[in-house]
Structure formats: structure tokens, C-alpha cells
Amino acid sequence: MKNRKVFQGSVKPLTTADGLTPSGLLVQAVNAEHLDEKMPIVFSLELPADLSADLDKKIASGVVLKPEEINEKYKADTKHLNTLTNWLRKQGFEITKISGNGTSVYTKAKVSQIQKSLQVNMVRVTKEGLGYTAAQNAPSLPENIGAGVHAIIGLQPFRQVRKHLRMRIPKHANRVPIEATNIVGASPSPQIQNAPPYLASEVLKAYNADGTGLTGQGQTIAILIDTFPDDNDLTQFWANNNLPTTLAQIEKINVNGTALPMPEGEETLDAEWTSGIAPGANIRIYASGSLQYTDLDLALDQIFDDLSTQPGMRQLSISLGLGEIYLGSPDGEVATQHQKFQKLLAAGVNIFVSTGDAGSNPDSSGHQPTGQLQAEHPSTDPYVVAVGGTTLQLSVEGSVSSETGWSSGGGGISIFFPRPDWQQGAGVPSGTMRLVPDVSATADPDFGAYLYFQGSVTQIGGTSWSAPIWAGFCALINQSRANSEKELLSSLNPQIYRLMGGSCFRDILSGSNGAYQAGSGYDLVTGLGVPDLQQLVQALG
């Protein structure tokens, strides 16, 4: 377009004007009713290259910056920001929020105005029975207005991340600790002791975390998900796992302040198992309201904004993802979240992201291994710790009988992100692109987690289980550092890759997720392996 900057990476073009697209989306003309609706749109501004590079140097050197310093020194070009916001207001866009460093401008506007201002053709898209108003072609801005903008987010709201969880009907639903004093249901018999669904104490023991004396006290774990768990489910989980955690340790943040969807299990799994691993920690649940990128971006900015009053919030659990091929480009949602993860990591927040539950070839639903060979974003982002999955089987005594790579655990090679300098060591395949996972933990739903959900016991798994486990482990390590009057952890990945091959990790030697095989050293099924927490605490704490 003449004298306009086109943002090709911000949408995947819908090539069919009316009818079914090759990917199964029903595309139809938009009517007057939908043209009058308001849509949330995020304009993402670039962090200048020199500032981004300097921030990377700080992260690599282990320096942790205060959030206020990041907002002040590492921000979007003020001239570009002012030019954009002034133009948006004149065009009729309502500006609802600007992120602290000016890299995200959150807006709302009528579909008809978006269509005119961004020169996009808006259509109605039906996906999985739900209707969305979406852009058919790439948006654009006048060149002088879009000079500092690198992405426009929200024009295709049908593109959403998926939750990484799988439920099973438990064979031993009445399992509770023998020593528990507040029990619902019968005590377990010796025959089913340490049988699935696994309790928090059993997972702690499996990873040598039960004798550390650490509970995560003084630390805060953030959870990013779309809605809140039910309080009764949480309290019953704690009672049945003989945990001292109370609702006073849980804080719920409704990021958008709107009505939230009903619980589906993911939010409950995240909250129960971060607190199950770190029962002394505080848990802050950030409910985005949906799995759309505009809402997730707003939640990530809210988490960053809260760091100034939550200095112990140095671990974040995210059990969401989507195959990179389905995103199509690193220049839209991927680039926008990359900047947000960079800010969080620079402030000392280690982000634990599940790698997925459909092996090496996830489909667009994230639940079937029938897609193309690919890894899932955001686990592929080098600013996060990618958490894969294993199949953990325990003996009657509670020791590890066997642990192999889970057949549905996500893993692979990014098509978006180059290989970070720290990702090297025995078993790391040659190449230039980011590899996932980094680490793993139990995830197989057939040997799954004890979950109290909607008033009853459920057995659950998926890398949505392993990611909050690792967020809990991080809180334990940070408590150990605080007890020794040390600074809390900086970027974890460079530190743990240096520990490869030592006693801090148990190497997982067998199992396949489809295209890849677990083996000696690093592999694309389980990463570095699973932790020995006592050893890891000694090395890092």
C-alpha cells in the first residue's frame, strides 16, 4: 500500500471470501450488527534494538533490575508513542491502557472504525461452533504513524492458545494421606498406597524435595489462566493432602474486571499443585477472562506492574500454548509476548511454560498428535523455562519404580527463535534454533495427579501438571536463597544448563514423543531430565 506500513505478521490471511477455508474455518460477510460492536486491539511498539540488546546483557550477567528502572530506561520511543496515540484518538479509538514502558497501547474501537482506519476487510469467522469478527487481510497504518509499531494484536480473536491438561477417572478416588487429621473419605489401604492419583507428598518424595524443610514461605507464585478455581475445591485438596495452606494465601486478580468463564480444571490444577509443592507460598491467580492474546497480554503487563508491591513474586506458571506453525509468523503475537517475557525475566521472574500434550506433532487443538512436526509457543521463547513431561511410576514404598519420557509430552525445535548461548551440553543436537523442553516432571494422566475439582476427586495430567510443579520448586529454591540472605534467583536456564550431567538432574533415558527419543544427556522429550531438589537447592540456594 502506498505510504502505509503493512503488518503481515499480525494475521494469517483468510483466502476464502465466503465459505470454508482449507483449515476448516467458516468465513462469511460481516453484517451491520457486528460492524457496530467494539473490539479490543493492542498496538505493540518495538523496544529500540540497542535497549533490547542492553537488557539481554543484563539478563545474561545475572543482574536483576527493579520494575521501575525497566519502565524508565527500557521503553518505547516517546515520539513514536505520542504520534500513535494522538492519531488513534482522532480516529475514534478509545485508549484503555498504556503499558508502563509504552510498548503496548490497549484500545477499543467499533469494527467499522477498525476496518476504515487499519484498511482491513472484516468478516465473520466460525470456529468450533463459536463466531468471531476478524480481519481477512493484513492491517496497515500510515507510515509516519506506524513507524515504531511492530505488531497489531487482536484482529483475529479466533486464534487462541490451548490448555495443556488431560483428565482421567481415578481408580483410587478415596486416596488421602494416612497421617492426615482432616479427612474426607476413607483412609487408603496398604494395597493402594502410592498408586495414582498421586498426592503432593508423593511427588515431593519422588524428586527428593520432601526432606528440604522448605515450603516456599515468603515467596509468591503467579499463575496466568483465564478464570479462578473454586475455593471449596482448594480447601478440600489441602485437607486431603494434609497441607497447612489456607485461602488467606490465595489472591485472585480479575485482570479485565469482567465476568469470568466457569472453571474447567486447568485453573484448579495450577492452584492446587503450585500450593501442593510450595504450601507456604502465596499464590496470585491472574484471570485473563479468555485465551485471546489481547487478554493474555494485558494479564502479563498486570503481573509486571504488580512486581513493585510483590517483591517475592519471582515465579510464574503458564500452562498454555499453540503450535508455532498455527501462529504463522514471529512478528505478531510472538514478538509482542517476547518483549513482555523479556521484561519479566529482567525483573527476576522465572516463567515456567508447559510444552504441550500432543507430542512432537500437535494439531491445532493441542490434544492430538496429528499435526505437522513443530514445537508449541510460548514454551519456545528463550526467556521462559520450557517444562516437558514424563511417565512416573512409584513403588509401594513411594520410591521411583520407573520414569520415562511421556509419549504425549511436547518437544521439538523452534522455527521462530535462535538457539540461546546457554543451550549447550551433552546430547544437545547441532543446529541454530531454540530447543524445548528445558526440564521435565511427571505429566502422564494415566499415572496422574490427585485433583479435587467440582466437589470430587479427579485424576489429571498433562504438562499443565509439570509446569506448576516446577514453579513450586522455584519457590522452594528462592526460599532457600532468602534464608541464606542471598538475592533471589535471576534467569534460571543458564544456571541449570551448567549443571547438566551432575547430581542435580536425573537423566531420563527412554521414551518417545513421536519424532524424538529420550536418551543420555539433553533430549527433545525431557530436556535436561527431572530434578533432584535437595541437590538443586544446594547448587542454587
C-alpha positions in Angstrom: 0.0 0.0 0.0 1.3 3.4 -0.9 2.7 5.3 2.1 1.4 2.7 4.5 3.2 0.2 6.7 1.6 -3.2 6.4 1.8 -5.7 9.3 1.8 -9.0 7.5 2.7 -11.0 10.6 -0.2 -9.7 12.7 -2.8 -12.0 10.9 -2.9 -15.2 9.0 -4.7 -14.3 5.7 -8.1 -15.8 5.2 -8.0 -16.7 1.5 -11.7 -17.6 1.1 -14.1 -14.7 0.9 -17.2 -16.7 1.7 -17.2 -20.4 2.7 -14.9 -22.9 4.3 -11.2 -22.2 4.3 -8.7 -25.0 3.9 -8.2 -25.1 7.7 -12.0 -25.6 8.3 -13.0 -22.0 9.3 -16.3 -20.9 8.1 -15.9 -17.3 6.7 -18.9 -15.1 5.9 -19.6 -11.5 5.3 -20.0 -9.3 8.4 -23.4 -7.7 8.9 -24.3 -4.2 10.3 -24.9 -5.5 13.8 -21.3 -6.8 14.1 -19.8 -3.6 12.4 -21.2 -1.6 15.4 -19.6 -3.9 18.0 -16.4 -2.8 19.8 -13.2 -4.9 19.6 -10.1 -4.8 21.7 -7.0 -4.1 19.7 -3.4 -3.9 21.0 -0.8 -1.8 19.2 2.6 -3.2 20.1 5.6 -0.9 19.8 9.2 -2.0 19.4 11.7 -1.7 22.2 14.6 0.0 20.4 17.2 -2.5 19.3 20.0 -1.0 21.4 17.8 -1.1 24.6 16.7 -4.6 23.9 20.3 -5.7 23.5 21.4 -4.0 26.7 18.5 -5.7 28.6 19.7 -9.0 27.2 23.2 -8.3 28.6 21.8 -7.6 32.0 19.8 -10.9 31.9 22.9 -12.8 30.8 25.0 -11.3 33.5 22.5 -12.3 36.2 21.6 -8.7 37.1 18.0 -8.3 38.3 16.5 -4.9 37.7 13.8 -3.1 39.6 10.5 -2.9 37.6 10.6 0.9 37.9 14.1 1.0 36.3 12.9 -1.2 33.4 9.9 1.1 32.7 12.1 4.2 32.9 15.2 3.1 30.9 13.9 0.3 28.6 10.9 1.9 27.0 9.4 2.6 23.6 10.4 5.7 21.7 8.3 8.5 23.2 7.9 10.3 19.9 6.6 7.2 18.2 4.2 6.5 21.2 2.8 10.0 21.2 2.3 10.1 17.4 0.4 6.8 17.5 -1.8 7.6 20.5 -2.7 11.1 19.1 -3.7 9.6 15.8 -5.7 6.7 17.4 -7.8 9.2 19.5 -8.5 11.3 16.4 -9.6 8.1 14.6 -12.1 7.3 17.3 -10.2 4.6 19.2 -10.6 4.5 23.0 -7.3 4.0 24.7 -7.9 1.9 27.8 -4.3 1.4 29.0 -0.7 2.0 28.0 1.9 -0.4 29.5 4.5 1.1 31.9 7.2 1.2 29.3 5.0 2.3 26.5 5.4 -0.8 24.4 1.7 -1.8 24.4 -1.2 0.5 23.7 -4.6 -1.1 24.6 -7.6 0.2 22.7 -11.2 -0.4 21.8 -13.0 0.7 18.7 -16.0 -0.2 16.6 -15.4 -2.8 14.0 -16.4 -0.3 11.3 -13.8 2.1 12.5 -11.1 -0.6 12.7 -11.9 -1.6 9.1 -11.6 2.0 7.9 -8.5 3.1 10.0 -6.5 -0.1 9.5 -7.7 -0.8 6.0 -8.8 -4.4 6.7 -11.7 -6.3 5.4 -13.6 -7.6 8.4 -15.6 -10.9 8.1 -17.4 -13.3 10.4 -15.5 -16.5 11.2 -17.0 -19.6 12.8 -14.5 -21.9 14.6 -15.5 -24.9 16.7 -19.1 -23.6 16.8 -18.2 -20.1 18.0 -18.5 -16.9 16.0 -15.8 -14.1 15.8 -15.4 -10.9 13.9 -12.0 -11.0 12.3 -9.7 -9.4 9.8 -9.4 -11.2 6.5 -6.2 -9.4 5.4 -3.1 -7.8 7.0 -3.7 -4.4 8.7 -1.7 -1.2 7.9 -1.0 2.2 9.3 0.2 5.4 7.7 4.0 5.1 7.6 4.6 8.0 9.9 2.0 6.7 12.4 3.3 3.1 12.3 7.0 3.9 12.5 7.5 2.5 15.9 4.8 -0.2 15.8 5.8 -3.8 15.1 2.5 -5.7 15.6 -1.2 -5.1 15.8 -2.8 -7.7 18.1 -6.5 -8.9 18.3 -7.7 -8.7 14.7 -8.2 -12.5 14.6 -9.6 -13.4 18.0 -10.3 -17.0 16.9 -6.6 -17.6 17.2 -6.2 -18.6 20.8 -3.8 -20.7 23.0 -4.9 -24.1 24.3 -4.8 -25.5 27.8 -2.5 -28.4 28.4 -4.4 -30.9 30.6 -5.9 -34.3 30.4 -8.4 -35.8 32.8 -8.9 -39.5 33.8 -11.4 -41.3 36.0 -9.3 -42.2 39.1 -9.2 -45.9 40.2 -8.5 -44.8 43.8 -10.5 -41.7 44.3 -10.5 -42.1 48.1 -6.8 -41.7 48.4 -5.7 -39.5 51.3 -2.5 -39.4 53.5 -2.7 -42.0 56.3 -1.4 -39.4 58.8 -3.9 -36.7 57.8 -6.1 -35.3 60.5 -8.8 -33.6 58.4 -10.0 -36.3 56.1 -12.9 -36.7 53.7 -13.5 -40.3 52.8 -11.7 -43.4 53.9 -8.0 -43.8 54.6 -6.2 -45.7 51.9 -5.4 -49.3 52.3 -1.8 -50.6 52.1 -2.5 -52.1 48.7 -3.2 -48.8 47.0 -0.6 -46.8 48.9 1.4 -44.7 46.3 -0.9 -45.6 43.5 -2.3 -42.9 41.2 -3.7 -40.4 41.5 -0.5 -39.2 43.2 -0.6 -36.9 46.2 1.6 -33.8 46.6 3.7 -35.6 49.2 4.5 -38.5 46.8 5.6 -36.2 44.1 7.8 -34.2 46.5 9.4 -37.5 47.6 9.9 -38.7 44.0 12.0 -35.6 43.3 13.9 -35.7 46.6 12.1 -32.5 47.7 10.4 -33.9 50.9 13.4 -33.5 53.2 14.5 -30.0 52.4 12.5 -28.3 55.2 11.4 -25.8 52.6 7.8 -24.7 52.0 8.1 -21.7 49.8 7.4 -19.4 52.7 8.0 -15.7 51.9 7.7 -16.4 48.1 4.8 -15.7 45.8 3.8 -17.8 42.7 1.9 -16.1 39.9 -0.5 -18.2 37.7 -1.7 -16.9 34.4 -5.0 -18.5 33.3 -8.5 -17.4 32.2 -10.5 -17.9 35.3 -10.5 -18.7 39.1 -10.7 -22.1 40.9 -13.5 -22.7 43.4 -12.4 -22.1 47.0 -14.1 -25.2 48.3 -12.1 -27.3 45.8 -8.8 -25.8 47.0 -9.5 -26.2 50.7 -10.6 -29.8 50.2 -7.4 -30.5 48.2 -5.3 -29.1 51.0 -7.2 -31.1 53.6 -6.9 -34.4 51.7 -3.2 -33.8 51.1 -2.6 -32.8 54.8 -1.3 -29.4 53.8 -1.4 -26.2 56.0 -2.2 -23.9 53.1 -5.2 -21.6 53.7 -7.3 -19.3 51.5 -5.5 -16.3 53.1 -2.5 -17.3 50.9 -4.6 -17.1 47.7 -5.2 -13.8 45.9 -7.4 -13.6 42.8 -6.9 -10.8 40.3 -9.6 -10.3 37.7 -7.5 -8.5 35.1 -10.3 -7.2 32.9 -12.8 -6.9 35.7 -15.4 -8.7 33.6 -17.5 -11.9 34.1 -15.2 -14.9 34.0 -15.8 -18.3 32.5 -16.7 -21.3 34.6 -13.8 -23.4 35.9 -12.7 -26.2 33.6 -9.9 -27.8 35.7 -6.8 -26.0 34.4 -7.1 -23.2 36.9 -7.7 -25.7 39.7 -4.8 -27.8 38.8 -2.4 -24.8 38.7 -3.5 -23.5 42.0 -3.7 -26.9 43.8 -0.3 -28.1 42.6 1.7 -24.9 43.0 0.5 -24.8 46.6 0.9 -28.5 46.9 4.6 -28.3 46.1 5.1 -25.0 48.0 2.4 -24.9 50.7 4.0 -21.9 52.5 4.0 -19.7 49.4 1.4 -17.1 48.4 -0.4 -17.7 45.2 -1.7 -14.9 42.9 -4.0 -16.1 40.2 -4.3 -13.7 37.3 -7.6 -14.4 35.4 -7.4 -13.0 31.9 -11.1 -13.7 31.2 -10.3 -15.5 27.9 -7.5 -17.2 26.0 -7.3 -14.5 23.4 -3.9 -12.8 23.0 -5.2 -9.3 23.8 -6.4 -10.5 27.2 -3.2 -12.6 27.9 -1.0 -9.6 27.0 -3.0 -7.4 29.4 -2.5 -10.0 32.2 1.3 -10.2 31.6 1.5 -6.5 31.9 -0.5 -6.6 35.1 1.8 -9.2 36.6 4.8 -6.9 35.7 3.0 -3.9 37.2 2.4 -5.7 40.5 6.1 -6.6 41.0 6.8 -3.3 42.7 4.5 -4.3 45.5 5.1 -8.1 45.3 8.9 -8.5 45.6 8.6 -12.2 46.3 6.6 -12.9 43.1 9.6 -14.4 41.2 8.0 -17.4 39.6 5.1 -17.6 37.1 3.3 -20.7 35.9 1.7 -20.7 32.4 0.1 -24.0 31.1 -1.0 -22.7 27.7 0.3 -23.0 24.2 -0.2 -23.2 20.4 1.9 -24.8 17.7 4.2 -22.3 16.1 3.0 -23.2 12.6 -0.5 -22.2 13.5 0.7 -18.8 14.6 2.4 -18.4 11.2 4.8 -15.6 12.0 7.2 -14.5 14.7 6.2 -10.8 14.0 2.7 -10.7 15.6 1.6 -12.2 18.9 5.0 -14.0 19.3 7.0 -10.7 19.1 4.7 -9.0 21.4 4.8 -11.6 24.2 8.6 -11.9 23.6 9.0 -8.3 24.8 6.8 -9.0 27.8 8.7 -12.1 28.8 12.0 -10.2 28.5 10.7 -7.5 30.9 9.6 -10.1 33.4 12.8 -12.1 33.3 14.9 -8.9 33.6 13.0 -8.2 36.8 13.9 -11.7 38.1 10.7 -13.6 37.3 11.3 -17.1 36.1 8.5 -18.2 33.8 7.6 -21.9 33.6 5.6 -22.8 30.5 4.2 -26.3 29.6 5.4 -27.7 26.2 2.2 -29.4 25.3 0.2 -32.6 25.3 0.3 -33.9 21.7 3.9 -35.0 21.4 6.1 -33.7 18.6 3.2 -33.2 16.1 0.4 -31.2 17.8 -2.7 -30.4 15.9 -4.4 -27.0 16.2 -6.4 -28.2 19.2 -3.3 -29.1 21.0 -4.7 -32.5 22.0 -4.0 -34.8 19.1 -0.6 -35.8 17.6 -1.9 -35.4 14.0 -0.4 -32.0 13.1 2.9 -31.1 11.5 6.2 -31.5 13.2 6.5 -28.5 15.5 7.0 -27.1 19.0 4.5 -25.0 20.8 4.8 -21.3 21.7 5.3 -19.8 24.2 7.4 -22.6 25.6 9.8 -22.0 22.7 10.5 -18.4 23.8 14.1 -18.3 25.2 13.0 -16.1 28.1 11.0 -19.0 29.6 11.8 -22.3 31.1 10.0 -24.9 28.9 8.7 -27.8 31.0 8.1 -31.2 29.4 6.5 -34.4 30.7 7.4 -37.8 32.0 5.6 -41.0 32.9 6.3 -41.6 36.6 5.6 -44.9 38.3 6.1 -45.3 42.1 6.7 -48.4 44.1 4.6 -49.4 47.1 7.2 -47.7 49.3 7.0 -44.5 47.4 10.3 -44.7 45.6 10.6 -44.2 41.9 10.0 -47.5 40.2 10.5 -46.1 36.7 10.4 -42.8 34.9 10.3 -42.4 31.1 9.6 -39.7 28.6 5.8 -39.3 28.3 4.6 -40.3 24.8 2.4 -37.1 24.5 4.9 -34.6 26.0 5.6 -31.7 23.8 9.1 -31.1 22.5 11.0 -30.0 19.4 12.8 -27.3 17.5 11.5 -23.7 17.2 11.1 -22.2 13.8 11.0 -18.7 15.4 13.7 -18.3 18.0 17.5 -18.8 17.5 19.4 -21.0 19.9 20.3 -19.2 23.1 24.0 -19.2 24.1 23.3 -21.2 27.3 21.6 -24.1 25.5 24.6 -26.4 25.0 26.0 -29.5 26.5 25.9 -33.3 26.1 23.1 -34.5 23.9 22.2 -31.1 22.6 21.7 -31.6 18.8 23.6 -29.4 16.4 21.7 -26.6 14.9 20.9 -22.9 15.3 17.4 -22.8 16.7 15.9 -23.0 20.2 15.1 -26.4 21.6 12.4 -27.5 24.0 11.9 -28.7 26.7 14.5 -27.4 29.1 13.4 -29.6 32.1 10.6 -32.1 32.9 8.4 -33.6 35.6 5.6 -36.1 35.9 2.8 -35.4 33.4 1.2 -38.7 32.2 -2.5 -38.7 33.1 -2.5 -42.5 33.4 -0.2 -42.0 36.4 -1.7 -38.7 37.2 -2.2 -36.1 39.8 -4.8 -36.0 42.6 -7.1 -33.1 41.8 -10.1 -32.0 43.8 -12.5 -30.4 41.3 -16.2 -29.6 41.3 -16.6 -31.4 44.6 -15.0 -34.7 43.8 -11.6 -36.3 43.2 -10.3 -36.4 39.6 -7.1 -37.8 38.2 -5.4 -35.3 35.9 -2.2 -35.0 33.9 -0.6 -33.2 31.1 2.3 -30.7 31.0 -0.2 -28.4 32.8 0.8 -30.5 35.8 4.6 -30.4 35.3 4.8 -26.6 34.8 3.2 -25.7 38.2 5.3 -28.3 39.9 8.4 -26.5 38.6 7.0 -23.1 39.6 6.6 -24.6 43.1 10.2 -25.9 43.0 11.5 -22.5 42.1 9.7 -21.0 45.1 11.5 -23.6 47.3 14.9 -22.7 45.9 14.1 -19.0 46.3 13.2 -19.5 49.9 16.5 -21.3 50.5 18.3 -18.3 48.9 16.4 -15.9 51.1 17.2 -18.0 54.2 20.9 -17.6 53.3 20.4 -13.8 52.8 21.2 -14.2 49.1 19.4 -12.4 46.2 16.6 -14.4 44.7 17.2 -16.3 41.5 18.0 -14.5 38.3 17.5 -16.2 35.0 17.3 -20.0 35.7 18.0 -21.5 32.3 21.7 -20.5 32.1 22.3 -21.8 35.6 20.7 -25.2 35.2 22.3 -26.0 31.8 25.7 -25.6 33.6 24.5 -28.4 36.0 23.8 -30.9 33.2 25.2 -34.3 33.9 25.6 -33.8 37.6 23.6 -34.9 40.6 21.0 -32.1 40.3 19.2 -33.8 37.5 18.1 -37.4 36.9 18.6 -38.2 33.3 15.6 -39.8 31.6 16.9 -42.4 29.2 13.9 -43.9 27.5 10.6 -42.9 26.0 9.5 -41.1 22.8 7.1 -38.3 22.0 6.7 -39.3 18.3 9.6 -37.9 16.3 12.1 -37.7 19.2 13.6 -40.2 21.6 14.8 -39.7 25.1 18.4 -40.6 25.7 21.6 -39.8 27.5 22.1 -36.1 28.2 19.8 -33.5 26.7 16.9 -34.7 24.5 13.8 -33.2 22.9 11.5 -35.3 25.0 12.6 -34.5 28.6 15.3 -31.8 28.2 17.9 -32.0 31.0 15.7 -34.5 32.8 13.9 -34.3 36.2 15.3 -32.6 39.3 16.8 -33.9 42.5 15.6 -31.0 44.6 17.9 -31.4 47.5 20.9 -31.3 45.2 19.4 -28.4 43.1 18.8 -26.4 46.3 22.4 -27.0 47.4 23.7 -25.9 44.0 21.5 -22.9 43.6 20.3 -22.0 47.1 
